[in-house]
Amino acid sequence: MSDNGSQPTSKGYMEACQNLGIHQAFTSYNNPKGNADTERVFRTMKEELLWLQEWTSPFELVDALKEWITYYNEQYLHSKLNYKAPNKFEEEYWKNQLILLTTP
């Protein structure tokens, strides 16, 4: 999900997404809350990782970012997800969907 800013709507970015098989979805105009969840994840990442130190190499940053994403998905508790980590919430969601589909 992207806003309609210059980066996600640039020709180069859109072509790169298309080449990678990424379907772009955009928020509607004049809807600042339409992308709020995504923006909040990025803000949290900046506050808890990116802004806390000076990075000496892109490789160091990539490694730290991979670790942070794993932590975020496996351990970070979200009030919006009933205080569950994203992976746990999704696992329970799909389990419940399967129960709904298989219950007569």
Gaussian input, Z-matrix of N, CA and C with variables (Angstrom, degrees):
# hf/3-21g

backbone

0 1
 N
 C     1     B1
 C     2     B2     1     A1
 N     3     B3     2     A2     1     D1
 C     4     B4     3     A3     2     D2
 C     5     B5     4     A4     3     D3
 N     6     B6     5     A5     4     D4
 C     7     B7     6     A6     5     D5
 C     8     B8     7     A7     6     D6
 N     9     B9     8     A8     7     D7
 C    10    B10     9     A9     8     D8
 C    11    B11    10    A10     9     D9
 N    12    B12    11    A11    10    D10
 C    13    B13    12    A12    11    D11
 C    14    B14    13    A13    12    D12
 N    15    B15    14    A14    13    D13
 C    16    B16    15    A15    14    D14
 C    17    B17    16    A16    15    D15
 N    18    B18    17    A17    16    D16
 C    19    B19    18    A18    17    D17
 C    20    B20    19    A19    18    D18
 N    21    B21    20    A20    19    D19
 C    22    B22    21    A21    20    D20
 C    23    B23    22    A22    21    D21
 N    24    B24    23    A23    22    D22
 C    25    B25    24    A24    23    D23
 C    26    B26    25    A25    24    D24
 N    27    B27    26    A26    25    D25
 C    28    B28    27    A27    26    D26
 C    29    B29    28    A28    27    D27
 N    30    B30    29    A29    28    D28
 C    31    B31    30    A30    29    D29
 C    32    B32    31    A31    30    D30
 N    33    B33    32    A32    31    D31
 C    34    B34    33    A33    32    D32
 C    35    B35    34    A34    33    D33
 N    36    B36    35    A35    34    D34
 C    37    B37    36    A36    35    D35
 C    38    B38    37    A37    36    D36
 N    39    B39    38    A38    37    D37
 C    40    B40    39    A39    38    D38
 C    41    B41    40    A40    39    D39
 N    42    B42    41    A41    40    D40
 C    43    B43    42    A42    41    D41
 C    44    B44    43    A43    42    D42
 N    45    B45    44    A44    43    D43
 C    46    B46    45    A45    44    D44
 C    47    B47    46    A46    45    D45
 N    48    B48    47    A47    46    D46
 C    49    B49    48    A48    47    D47
 C    50    B50    49    A49    48    D48
 N    51    B51    50    A50    49    D49
 C    52    B52    51    A51    50    D50
 C    53    B53    52    A52    51    D51
 N    54    B54    53    A53    52    D52
 C    55    B55    54    A54    53    D53
 C    56    B56    55    A55    54    D54
 N    57    B57    56    A56    55    D55
 C    58    B58    57    A57    56    D56
 C    59    B59    58    A58    57    D57
 N    60    B60    59    A59    58    D58
 C    61    B61    60    A60    59    D59
 C    62    B62    61    A61    60    D60
 N    63    B63    62    A62    61    D61
 C    64    B64    63    A63    62    D62
 C    65    B65    64    A64    63    D63
 N    66    B66    65    A65    64    D64
 C    67    B67    66    A66    65    D65
 C    68    B68    67    A67    66    D66
 N    69    B69    68    A68    67    D67
 C    70    B70    69    A69    68    D68
 C    71    B71    70    A70    69    D69
 N    72    B72    71    A71    70    D70
 C    73    B73    72    A72    71    D71
 C    74    B74    73    A73    72    D72
 N    75    B75    74    A74    73    D73
 C    76    B76    75    A75    74    D74
 C    77    B77    76    A76    75    D75
 N    78    B78    77    A77    76    D76
 C    79    B79    78    A78    77    D77
 C    80    B80    79    A79    78    D78
 N    81    B81    80    A80    79    D79
 C    82    B82    81    A81    80    D80
 C    83    B83    82    A82    81    D81
 N    84    B84    83    A83    82    D82
 C    85    B85    84    A84    83    D83
 C    86    B86    85    A85    84    D84
 N    87    B87    86    A86    85    D85
 C    88    B88    87    A87    86    D86
 C    89    B89    88    A88    87    D87
 N    90    B90    89    A89    88    D88
 C    91    B91    90    A90    89    D89
 C    92    B92    91    A91    90    D90
 N    93    B93    92    A92    91    D91
 C    94    B94    93    A93    92    D92
 C    95    B95    94    A94    93    D93
 N    96    B96    95    A95    94    D94
 C    97    B97    96    A96    95    D95
 C    98    B98    97    A97    96    D96
 N    99    B99    98    A98    97    D97
 C   100   B100    99    A99    98    D98
 C   101   B101   100   A100    99    D99
 N   102   B102   101   A101   100   D100
 C   103   B103   102   A102   101   D101
 C   104   B104   103   A103   102   D102
 N   105   B105   104   A104   103   D103
 C   106   B106   105   A105   104   D104
 C   107   B107   106   A106   105   D105
 N   108   B108   107   A107   106   D106
 C   109   B109   108   A108   107   D107
 C   110   B110   109   A109   108   D108
 N   111   B111   110   A110   109   D109
 C   112   B112   111   A111   110   D110
 C   113   B113   112   A112   111   D111
 N   114   B114   113   A113   112   D112
 C   115   B115   114   A114   113   D113
 C   116   B116   115   A115   114   D114
 N   117   B117   116   A116   115   D115
 C   118   B118   117   A117   116   D116
 C   119   B119   118   A118   117   D117
 N   120   B120   119   A119   118   D118
 C   121   B121   120   A120   119   D119
 C   122   B122   121   A121   120   D120
 N   123   B123   122   A122   121   D121
 C   124   B124   123   A123   122   D122
 C   125   B125   124   A124   123   D123
 N   126   B126   125   A125   124   D124
 C   127   B127   126   A126   125   D125
 C   128   B128   127   A127   126   D126
 N   129   B129   128   A128   127   D127
 C   130   B130   129   A129   128   D128
 C   131   B131   130   A130   129   D129
 N   132   B132   131   A131   130   D130
 C   133   B133   132   A132   131   D131
 C   134   B134   133   A133   132   D132
 N   135   B135   134   A134   133   D133
 C   136   B136   135   A135   134   D134
 C   137   B137   136   A136   135   D135
 N   138   B138   137   A137   136   D136
 C   139   B139   138   A138   137   D137
 C   140   B140   139   A139   138   D138
 N   141   B141   140   A140   139   D139
 C   142   B142   141   A141   140   D140
 C   143   B143   142   A142   141   D141
 N   144   B144   143   A143   142   D142
 C   145   B145   144   A144   143   D143
 C   146   B146   145   A145   144   D144
 N   147   B147   146   A146   145   D145
 C   148   B148   147   A147   146   D146
 C   149   B149   148   A148   147   D147
 N   150   B150   149   A149   148   D148
 C   151   B151   150   A150   149   D149
 C   152   B152   151   A151   150   D150
 N   153   B153   152   A152   151   D151
 C   154   B154   153   A153   152   D152
 C   155   B155   154   A154   153   D153
 N   156   B156   155   A155   154   D154
 C   157   B157   156   A156   155   D155
 C   158   B158   157   A157   156   D156
 N   159   B159   158   A158   157   D157
 C   160   B160   159   A159   158   D158
 C   161   B161   160   A160   159   D159
 N   162   B162   161   A161   160   D160
 C   163   B163   162   A162   161   D161
 C   164   B164   163   A163   162   D162
 N   165   B165   164   A164   163   D163
 C   166   B166   165   A165   164   D164
 C   167   B167   166   A166   165   D165
 N   168   B168   167   A167   166   D166
 C   169   B169   168   A168   167   D167
 C   170   B170   169   A169   168   D168
 N   171   B171   170   A170   169   D169
 C   172   B172   171   A171   170   D170
 C   173   B173   172   A172   171   D171
 N   174   B174   173   A173   172   D172
 C   175   B175   174   A174   173   D173
 C   176   B176   175   A175   174   D174
 N   177   B177   176   A176   175   D175
 C   178   B178   177   A177   176   D176
 C   179   B179   178   A178   177   D177
 N   180   B180   179   A179   178   D178
 C   181   B181   180   A180   179   D179
 C   182   B182   181   A181   180   D180
 N   183   B183   182   A182   181   D181
 C   184   B184   183   A183   182   D182
 C   185   B185   184   A184   183   D183
 N   186   B186   185   A185   184   D184
 C   187   B187   186   A186   185   D185
 C   188   B188   187   A187   186   D186
 N   189   B189   188   A188   187   D187
 C   190   B190   189   A189   188   D188
 C   191   B191   190   A190   189   D189
 N   192   B192   191   A191   190   D190
 C   193   B193   192   A192   191   D191
 C   194   B194   193   A193   192   D192
 N   195   B195   194   A194   193   D193
 C   196   B196   195   A195   194   D194
 C   197   B197   196   A196   195   D195
 N   198   B198   197   A197   196   D196
 C   199   B199   198   A198   197   D197
 C   200   B200   199   A199   198   D198
 N   201   B201   200   A200   199   D199
 C   202   B202   201   A201   200   D200
 C   203   B203   202   A202   201   D201
 N   204   B204   203   A203   202   D202
 C   205   B205   204   A204   203   D203
 C   206   B206   205   A205   204   D204
 N   207   B207   206   A206   205   D205
 C   208   B208   207   A207   206   D206
 C   209   B209   208   A208   207   D207
 N   210   B210   209   A209   208   D208
 C   211   B211   210   A210   209   D209
 C   212   B212   211   A211   210   D210
 N   213   B213   212   A212   211   D211
 C   214   B214   213   A213   212   D212
 C   215   B215   214   A214   213   D213
 N   216   B216   215   A215   214   D214
 C   217   B217   216   A216   215   D215
 C   218   B218   217   A217   216   D216
 N   219   B219   218   A218   217   D217
 C   220   B220   219   A219   218   D218
 C   221   B221   220   A220   219   D219
 N   222   B222   221   A221   220   D220
 C   223   B223   222   A222   221   D221
 C   224   B224   223   A223   222   D222
 N   225   B225   224   A224   223   D223
 C   226   B226   225   A225   224   D224
 C   227   B227   226   A226   225   D225
 N   228   B228   227   A227   226   D226
 C   229   B229   228   A228   227   D227
 C   230   B230   229   A229   228   D228
 N   231   B231   230   A230   229   D229
 C   232   B232   231   A231   230   D230
 C   233   B233   232   A232   231   D231
 N   234   B234   233   A233   232   D232
 C   235   B235   234   A234   233   D233
 C   236   B236   235   A235   234   D234
 N   237   B237   236   A236   235   D235
 C   238   B238   237   A237   236   D236
 C   239   B239   238   A238   237   D237
 N   240   B240   239   A239   238   D238
 C   241   B241   240   A240   239   D239
 C   242   B242   241   A241   240   D240
 N   243   B243   242   A242   241   D241
 C   244   B244   243   A243   242   D242
 C   245   B245   244   A244   243   D243
 N   246   B246   245   A245   244   D244
 C   247   B247   246   A246   245   D245
 C   248   B248   247   A247   246   D246
 N   249   B249   248   A248   247   D247
 C   250   B250   249   A249   248   D248
 C   251   B251   250   A250   249   D249
 N   252   B252   251   A251   250   D250
 C   253   B253   252   A252   251   D251
 C   254   B254   253   A253   252   D252
 N   255   B255   254   A254   253   D253
 C   256   B256   255   A255   254   D254
 C   257   B257   256   A256   255   D255
 N   258   B258   257   A257   256   D256
 C   259   B259   258   A258   257   D257
 C   260   B260   259   A259   258   D258
 N   261   B261   260   A260   259   D259
 C   262   B262   261   A261   260   D260
 C   263   B263   262   A262   261   D261
 N   264   B264   263   A263   262   D262
 C   265   B265   264   A264   263   D263
 C   266   B266   265   A265   264   D264
 N   267   B267   266   A266   265   D265
 C   268   B268   267   A267   266   D266
 C   269   B269   268   A268   267   D267
 N   270   B270   269   A269   268   D268
 C   271   B271   270   A270   269   D269
 C   272   B272   271   A271   270   D270
 N   273   B273   272   A272   271   D271
 C   274   B274   273   A273   272   D272
 C   275   B275   274   A274   273   D273
 N   276   B276   275   A275   274   D274
 C   277   B277   276   A276   275   D275
 C   278   B278   277   A277   276   D276
 N   279   B279   278   A278   277   D277
 C   280   B280   279   A279   278   D278
 C   281   B281   280   A280   279   D279
 N   282   B282   281   A281   280   D280
 C   283   B283   282   A282   281   D281
 C   284   B284   283   A283   282   D282
 N   285   B285   284   A284   283   D283
 C   286   B286   285   A285   284   D284
 C   287   B287   286   A286   285   D285
 N   288   B288   287   A287   286   D286
 C   289   B289   288   A288   287   D287
 C   290   B290   289   A289   288   D288
 N   291   B291   290   A290   289   D289
 C   292   B292   291   A291   290   D290
 C   293   B293   292   A292   291   D291
 N   294   B294   293   A293   292   D292
 C   295   B295   294   A294   293   D293
 C   296   B296   295   A295   294   D294
 N   297   B297   296   A296   295   D295
 C   298   B298   297   A297   296   D296
 C   299   B299   298   A298   297   D297
 N   300   B300   299   A299   298   D298
 C   301   B301   300   A300   299   D299
 C   302   B302   301   A301   300   D300
 N   303   B303   302   A302   301   D301
 C   304   B304   303   A303   302   D302
 C   305   B305   304   A304   303   D303
 N   306   B306   305   A305   304   D304
 C   307   B307   306   A306   305   D305
 C   308   B308   307   A307   306   D306
 N   309   B309   308   A308   307   D307
 C   310   B310   309   A309   308   D308
 C   311   B311   310   A310   309   D309

   B1=1.4473
   B2=1.5273
   B3=1.3057
   B4=1.4625
   B5=1.5181
   B6=1.3262
   B7=1.4523
   B8=1.5245
   B9=1.2942
   B10=1.4596
   B11=1.5195
   B12=1.3203
   B13=1.4586
   B14=1.5160
   B15=1.3225
   B16=1.4637
   B17=1.5258
   B18=1.3309
   B19=1.4598
   B20=1.5337
   B21=1.3453
   B22=1.4638
   B23=1.5246
   B24=1.3389
   B25=1.4602
   B26=1.5269
   B27=1.3359
   B28=1.4608
   B29=1.5278
   B30=1.3047
   B31=1.4696
   B32=1.5322
   B33=1.3290
   B34=1.4681
   B35=1.5250
   B36=1.3233
   B37=1.4658
   B38=1.5216
   B39=1.3288
   B40=1.4594
   B41=1.5319
   B42=1.3299
   B43=1.4598
   B44=1.5264
   B45=1.3376
   B46=1.4697
   B47=1.5247
   B48=1.3241
   B49=1.4697
   B50=1.5261
   B51=1.3071
   B52=1.4601
   B53=1.5291
   B54=1.3232
   B55=1.4677
   B56=1.5212
   B57=1.3292
   B58=1.4700
   B59=1.5287
   B60=1.3150
   B61=1.4560
   B62=1.5195
   B63=1.3215
   B64=1.4621
   B65=1.5241
   B66=1.3228
   B67=1.4631
   B68=1.5256
   B69=1.3199
   B70=1.4592
   B71=1.5257
   B72=1.3108
   B73=1.4575
   B74=1.5179
   B75=1.3149
   B76=1.4536
   B77=1.5199
   B78=1.3265
   B79=1.4557
   B80=1.5244
   B81=1.3046
   B82=1.4628
   B83=1.5265
   B84=1.3045
   B85=1.4552
   B86=1.5243
   B87=1.2984
   B88=1.4689
   B89=1.5231
   B90=1.3205
   B91=1.4648
   B92=1.5276
   B93=1.3288
   B94=1.4681
   B95=1.5219
   B96=1.3240
   B97=1.4613
   B98=1.5228
   B99=1.3124
   B100=1.4516
   B101=1.5122
   B102=1.3025
   B103=1.4606
   B104=1.5286
   B105=1.3216
   B106=1.4606
   B107=1.5262
   B108=1.3221
   B109=1.4704
   B110=1.5300
   B111=1.3175
   B112=1.4648
   B113=1.5225
   B114=1.3133
   B115=1.4606
   B116=1.5220
   B117=1.3141
   B118=1.4643
   B119=1.5247
   B120=1.3164
   B121=1.4705
   B122=1.5255
   B123=1.3332
   B124=1.4618
   B125=1.5258
   B126=1.3102
   B127=1.4713
   B128=1.5300
   B129=1.3319
   B130=1.4636
   B131=1.5243
   B132=1.3314
   B133=1.4576
   B134=1.5344
   B135=1.3127
   B136=1.4648
   B137=1.5232
   B138=1.3286
   B139=1.4664
   B140=1.5262
   B141=1.3284
   B142=1.4598
   B143=1.5243
   B144=1.3246
   B145=1.4597
   B146=1.5247
   B147=1.3101
   B148=1.4666
   B149=1.5149
   B150=1.3120
   B151=1.4580
   B152=1.5229
   B153=1.3149
   B154=1.4621
   B155=1.5187
   B156=1.3084
   B157=1.4627
   B158=1.5161
   B159=1.3111
   B160=1.4579
   B161=1.5143
   B162=1.2967
   B163=1.4677
   B164=1.5152
   B165=1.3347
   B166=1.4567
   B167=1.5212
   B168=1.3172
   B169=1.4614
   B170=1.5235
   B171=1.3217
   B172=1.4609
   B173=1.5234
   B174=1.3252
   B175=1.4643
   B176=1.5271
   B177=1.3159
   B178=1.4668
   B179=1.5292
   B180=1.3253
   B181=1.4574
   B182=1.5246
   B183=1.3152
   B184=1.4729
   B185=1.5227
   B186=1.3309
   B187=1.4709
   B188=1.5227
   B189=1.3317
   B190=1.4686
   B191=1.5217
   B192=1.3090
   B193=1.4608
   B194=1.5312
   B195=1.3109
   B196=1.4737
   B197=1.5251
   B198=1.3152
   B199=1.4695
   B200=1.5263
   B201=1.3362
   B202=1.4628
   B203=1.5208
   B204=1.3188
   B205=1.4672
   B206=1.5219
   B207=1.3134
   B208=1.4643
   B209=1.5227
   B210=1.3353
   B211=1.4666
   B212=1.5213
   B213=1.3086
   B214=1.4637
   B215=1.5297
   B216=1.3060
   B217=1.4655
   B218=1.5217
   B219=1.3207
   B220=1.4631
   B221=1.5204
   B222=1.3431
   B223=1.4571
   B224=1.5269
   B225=1.3144
   B226=1.4616
   B227=1.5232
   B228=1.3291
   B229=1.4614
   B230=1.5264
   B231=1.3308
   B232=1.4584
   B233=1.5162
   B234=1.3143
   B235=1.4665
   B236=1.5267
   B237=1.3147
   B238=1.4608
   B239=1.5336
   B240=1.3206
   B241=1.4743
   B242=1.5237
   B243=1.3127
   B244=1.4745
   B245=1.5238
   B246=1.3086
   B247=1.4685
   B248=1.5237
   B249=1.3163
   B250=1.4689
   B251=1.5214
   B252=1.3178
   B253=1.4576
   B254=1.5287
   B255=1.3291
   B256=1.4659
   B257=1.5273
   B258=1.3187
   B259=1.4684
   B260=1.5247
   B261=1.3121
   B262=1.4646
   B263=1.5223
   B264=1.3270
   B265=1.4554
   B266=1.5293
   B267=1.3280
   B268=1.4592
   B269=1.5305
   B270=1.3179
   B271=1.4641
   B272=1.5351
   B273=1.3176
   B274=1.4609
   B275=1.5257
   B276=1.3102
   B277=1.4616
   B278=1.5295
   B279=1.3341
   B280=1.4660
   B281=1.5227
   B282=1.3083
   B283=1.4622
   B284=1.5308
   B285=1.3329
   B286=1.4618
   B287=1.5322
   B288=1.3286
   B289=1.4581
   B290=1.5259
   B291=1.3136
   B292=1.4647
   B293=1.5173
   B294=1.3202
   B295=1.4788
   B296=1.5198
   B297=1.3199
   B298=1.4595
   B299=1.5244
   B300=1.3197
   B301=1.4625
   B302=1.5240
   B303=1.3334
   B304=1.4590
   B305=1.5236
   B306=1.3248
   B307=1.4585
   B308=1.5266
   B309=1.3572
   B310=1.4744
   B311=1.5102
   A1=107.19
   A2=115.73
   A3=121.13
   A4=110.42
   A5=114.11
   A6=117.57
   A7=107.34
   A8=117.61
   A9=121.32
   A10=111.78
   A11=115.94
   A12=121.56
   A13=112.45
   A14=115.11
   A15=120.90
   A16=113.37
   A17=117.90
   A18=118.58
   A19=113.07
   A20=118.60
   A21=117.50
   A22=114.49
   A23=117.63
   A24=119.65
   A25=112.62
   A26=116.73
   A27=119.03
   A28=110.05
   A29=115.18
   A30=120.85
   A31=111.46
   A32=116.67
   A33=120.59
   A34=112.56
   A35=116.16
   A36=120.78
   A37=110.58
   A38=115.91
   A39=119.81
   A40=111.24
   A41=117.05
   A42=120.63
   A43=110.81
   A44=116.54
   A45=120.03
   A46=110.54
   A47=117.32
   A48=120.50
   A49=110.57
   A50=115.68
   A51=119.49
   A52=110.71
   A53=117.94
   A54=121.64
   A55=112.37
   A56=116.58
   A57=121.30
   A58=112.34
   A59=117.17
   A60=120.67
   A61=113.12
   A62=116.75
   A63=121.46
   A64=108.59
   A65=116.23
   A66=121.11
   A67=108.53
   A68=115.88
   A69=119.99
   A70=109.99
   A71=115.60
   A72=121.99
   A73=106.72
   A74=115.95
   A75=121.05
   A76=110.81
   A77=115.28
   A78=119.99
   A79=107.73
   A80=115.81
   A81=118.82
   A82=109.09
   A83=116.33
   A84=120.97
   A85=110.27
   A86=115.68
   A87=122.78
   A88=112.57
   A89=116.00
   A90=121.54
   A91=108.41
   A92=118.12
   A93=120.23
   A94=113.98
   A95=118.24
   A96=119.99
   A97=112.60
   A98=117.73
   A99=121.51
   A100=113.84
   A101=116.93
   A102=121.80
   A103=110.34
   A104=116.82
   A105=121.61
   A106=113.29
   A107=117.84
   A108=119.74
   A109=111.09
   A110=116.20
   A111=120.47
   A112=110.78
   A113=116.28
   A114=120.14
   A115=111.13
   A116=117.89
   A117=121.43
   A118=111.03
   A119=117.18
   A120=119.80
   A121=109.73
   A122=116.20
   A123=119.22
   A124=111.49
   A125=117.05
   A126=119.63
   A127=110.24
   A128=116.64
   A129=120.63
   A130=110.58
   A131=117.23
   A132=121.29
   A133=110.69
   A134=116.84
   A135=120.15
   A136=110.92
   A137=116.92
   A138=120.71
   A139=112.46
   A140=117.25
   A141=120.13
   A142=114.61
   A143=116.91
   A144=118.78
   A145=112.60
   A146=116.68
   A147=120.47
   A148=114.30
   A149=117.63
   A150=120.29
   A151=113.41
   A152=118.72
   A153=120.84
   A154=114.41
   A155=117.11
   A156=118.44
   A157=110.58
   A158=115.22
   A159=120.34
   A160=107.31
   A161=115.90
   A162=120.88
   A163=109.24
   A164=116.57
   A165=120.93
   A166=112.97
   A167=116.71
   A168=119.63
   A169=109.70
   A170=116.90
   A171=118.88
   A172=111.93
   A173=117.68
   A174=121.31
   A175=111.00
   A176=115.66
   A177=120.78
   A178=110.22
   A179=115.64
   A180=120.40
   A181=111.39
   A182=117.57
   A183=121.07
   A184=110.27
   A185=117.39
   A186=120.42
   A187=111.33
   A188=116.42
   A189=120.36
   A190=110.60
   A191=116.53
   A192=120.30
   A193=111.17
   A194=117.52
   A195=120.79
   A196=110.60
   A197=116.68
   A198=120.73
   A199=110.96
   A200=116.47
   A201=120.06
   A202=110.77
   A203=118.34
   A204=121.62
   A205=110.10
   A206=117.47
   A207=120.92
   A208=110.18
   A209=116.01
   A210=120.41
   A211=110.56
   A212=116.68
   A213=121.95
   A214=111.02
   A215=117.75
   A216=121.39
   A217=113.44
   A218=117.57
   A219=120.02
   A220=114.67
   A221=118.09
   A222=119.25
   A223=115.13
   A224=118.86
   A225=122.23
   A226=109.65
   A227=116.42
   A228=121.00
   A229=110.30
   A230=116.00
   A231=122.54
   A232=110.25
   A233=116.24
   A234=119.52
   A235=110.18
   A236=117.34
   A237=121.32
   A238=111.95
   A239=116.69
   A240=121.75
   A241=110.95
   A242=116.33
   A243=121.97
   A244=112.12
   A245=115.47
   A246=123.40
   A247=112.36
   A248=114.57
   A249=121.82
   A250=107.90
   A251=115.26
   A252=120.45
   A253=108.53
   A254=118.02
   A255=120.13
   A256=114.51
   A257=118.08
   A258=119.36
   A259=111.88
   A260=117.54
   A261=122.09
   A262=110.46
   A263=116.48
   A264=120.90
   A265=110.37
   A266=116.74
   A267=120.27
   A268=111.48
   A269=116.26
   A270=120.28
   A271=110.48
   A272=116.62
   A273=120.50
   A274=111.40
   A275=116.43
   A276=120.33
   A277=110.37
   A278=116.61
   A279=119.68
   A280=111.70
   A281=116.88
   A282=120.06
   A283=110.09
   A284=116.60
   A285=121.27
   A286=112.06
   A287=116.65
   A288=119.51
   A289=110.99
   A290=116.44
   A291=120.95
   A292=110.57
   A293=116.65
   A294=120.68
   A295=109.44
   A296=117.07
   A297=120.38
   A298=112.07
   A299=116.15
   A300=120.15
   A301=112.84
   A302=116.66
   A303=119.33
   A304=112.87
   A305=116.85
   A306=119.52
   A307=109.19
   A308=116.05
   A309=119.02
   A310=113.01
   D1=128.44
   D2=-178.87
   D3=-129.62
   D4=157.06
   D5=169.94
   D6=-82.27
   D7=-173.72
   D8=-177.41
   D9=-101.53
   D10=31.30
   D11=-179.16
   D12=-72.53
   D13=177.44
   D14=-174.33
   D15=-69.01
   D16=-31.36
   D17=-178.66
   D18=-71.65
   D19=-55.99
   D20=-177.73
   D21=-69.18
   D22=-15.63
   D23=179.20
   D24=-102.54
   D25=3.58
   D26=179.40
   D27=-70.47
   D28=151.06
   D29=-177.60
   D30=-58.70
   D31=-44.94
   D32=-178.76
   D33=-63.02
   D34=-42.52
   D35=-179.68
   D36=-66.54
   D37=-44.10
   D38=-179.14
   D39=-65.07
   D40=-38.67
   D41=177.33
   D42=-65.83
   D43=-41.12
   D44=178.46
   D45=-61.77
   D46=-43.90
   D47=177.95
   D48=-60.72
   D49=-44.78
   D50=-179.60
   D51=-62.47
   D52=-43.45
   D53=179.27
   D54=-63.25
   D55=-30.54
   D56=179.64
   D57=-89.14
   D58=-1.51
   D59=-179.82
   D60=76.11
   D61=24.23
   D62=-179.43
   D63=-94.08
   D64=123.07
   D65=176.45
   D66=-85.52
   D67=120.82
   D68=179.02
   D69=-85.44
   D70=137.17
   D71=173.42
   D72=-125.43
   D73=137.31
   D74=-175.37
   D75=-117.73
   D76=146.98
   D77=173.31
   D78=-72.74
   D79=160.35
   D80=176.41
   D81=-74.17
   D82=159.33
   D83=178.60
   D84=-67.04
   D85=149.80
   D86=179.06
   D87=56.34
   D88=36.95
   D89=179.25
   D90=-131.19
   D91=75.42
   D92=-174.40
   D93=-63.15
   D94=-22.80
   D95=-179.66
   D96=-87.84
   D97=-6.08
   D98=-177.51
   D99=-63.67
   D100=-23.66
   D101=-178.24
   D102=-120.78
   D103=22.53
   D104=-172.20
   D105=-61.63
   D106=-40.63
   D107=-178.16
   D108=-63.47
   D109=-44.36
   D110=178.89
   D111=-64.39
   D112=-45.21
   D113=179.52
   D114=-61.77
   D115=-35.56
   D116=179.64
   D117=-67.60
   D118=-39.26
   D119=176.93
   D120=-60.98
   D121=-45.31
   D122=179.98
   D123=-64.60
   D124=-39.21
   D125=178.38
   D126=-62.86
   D127=-45.31
   D128=178.75
   D129=-60.08
   D130=-43.83
   D131=179.32
   D132=-60.87
   D133=-42.26
   D134=179.28
   D135=-65.84
   D136=-45.06
   D137=-177.13
   D138=-68.55
   D139=-35.93
   D140=-174.26
   D141=-96.97
   D142=-11.16
   D143=-177.63
   D144=-134.91
   D145=-64.37
   D146=-168.30
   D147=-64.38
   D148=-42.23
   D149=-174.87
   D150=-83.78
   D151=-3.71
   D152=-174.65
   D153=-84.69
   D154=-14.04
   D155=-179.98
   D156=-153.77
   D157=165.11
   D158=173.87
   D159=-92.03
   D160=130.50
   D161=-176.47
   D162=-91.07
   D163=131.83
   D164=-176.55
   D165=-92.38
   D166=-16.63
   D167=177.68
   D168=-155.61
   D169=153.60
   D170=176.76
   D171=-64.54
   D172=-28.63
   D173=-179.88
   D174=-68.03
   D175=-39.88
   D176=176.26
   D177=-61.71
   D178=-43.86
   D179=179.11
   D180=-63.87
   D181=-44.40
   D182=-179.52
   D183=-60.77
   D184=-43.82
   D185=179.24
   D186=-62.70
   D187=-44.54
   D188=179.61
   D189=-65.81
   D190=-38.44
   D191=179.68
   D192=-65.83
   D193=-40.84
   D194=176.69
   D195=-60.31
   D196=-43.74
   D197=178.51
   D198=-63.63
   D199=-42.83
   D200=-178.91
   D201=-65.27
   D202=-40.96
   D203=179.26
   D204=-63.20
   D205=-41.89
   D206=177.10
   D207=-61.52
   D208=-47.16
   D209=177.43
   D210=-58.69
   D211=-48.46
   D212=-177.35
   D213=-59.03
   D214=-45.44
   D215=-177.39
   D216=-75.08
   D217=-28.32
   D218=-174.69
   D219=-101.62
   D220=-24.31
   D221=-172.74
   D222=-129.82
   D223=-20.35
   D224=-174.09
   D225=-73.55
   D226=117.23
   D227=-176.93
   D228=-86.74
   D229=131.62
   D230=-177.12
   D231=-114.12
   D232=130.05
   D233=176.56
   D234=-63.08
   D235=-35.81
   D236=-179.75
   D237=-67.19
   D238=-20.33
   D239=179.11
   D240=-107.28
   D241=31.90
   D242=-179.09
   D243=57.06
   D244=40.38
   D245=178.83
   D246=56.93
   D247=43.98
   D248=174.60
   D249=-121.43
   D250=155.65
   D251=174.13
   D252=-74.12
   D253=152.71
   D254=-177.40
   D255=-53.46
   D256=-45.65
   D257=-179.25
   D258=-62.17
   D259=-41.32
   D260=179.34
   D261=-65.66
   D262=-43.93
   D263=179.63
   D264=-61.27
   D265=-44.81
   D266=-179.63
   D267=-66.06
   D268=-40.83
   D269=177.72
   D270=-58.69
   D271=-46.25
   D272=179.69
   D273=-67.17
   D274=-37.03
   D275=178.37
   D276=-59.43
   D277=-50.87
   D278=-177.48
   D279=-68.36
   D280=-33.10
   D281=175.71
   D282=-62.32
   D283=-43.53
   D284=177.89
   D285=-66.27
   D286=-35.76
   D287=177.10
   D288=-65.17
   D289=-40.04
   D290=178.18
   D291=-64.13
   D292=-41.01
   D293=177.52
   D294=-61.46
   D295=-44.23
   D296=179.41
   D297=-62.02
   D298=-38.29
   D299=-178.41
   D300=-73.86
   D301=-28.21
   D302=-175.27
   D303=-100.52
   D304=-5.02
   D305=178.95
   D306=-85.18
   D307=126.42
   D308=-178.67
   D309=-69.02

